[in-house]
Amino acid sequence: MPEVQQPVTDDSIRVRQVNHYQFSWVAGDPGKPGTYTLQLVLDQGAWEEVLTLDPDDADNLQDLFIQGGPVYYDIGRRTLMFGTKGL
């Protein structure tokens, strides 16, 4: 059995499953564009992340989430992974 570095903590887990997500839009100053955000709830609330998005990214990500299937988030690389499959 491989040795696992101890202690294993919430901060040592780098890839987590997305359980819930919420897109939001925050108005900008008058005459300025607003800002889209995406809040991710990971591993049943063990970790949360908020990403700032441009409108095109928000639209594309929403399409990917709608397709269903598990989604994972790499905290260190700030990367969403869609369509992952186990062997």
Secondary structure, 3 states (H helix, E strand, C coil): CCCCCCCCCHHHCCEEEEEEEEEEEECCCCCCCCEEEEEEEEHHHCEEEEEEECHHHHHHHHHHHHCCCCEEEECCCCEEEECCCCC
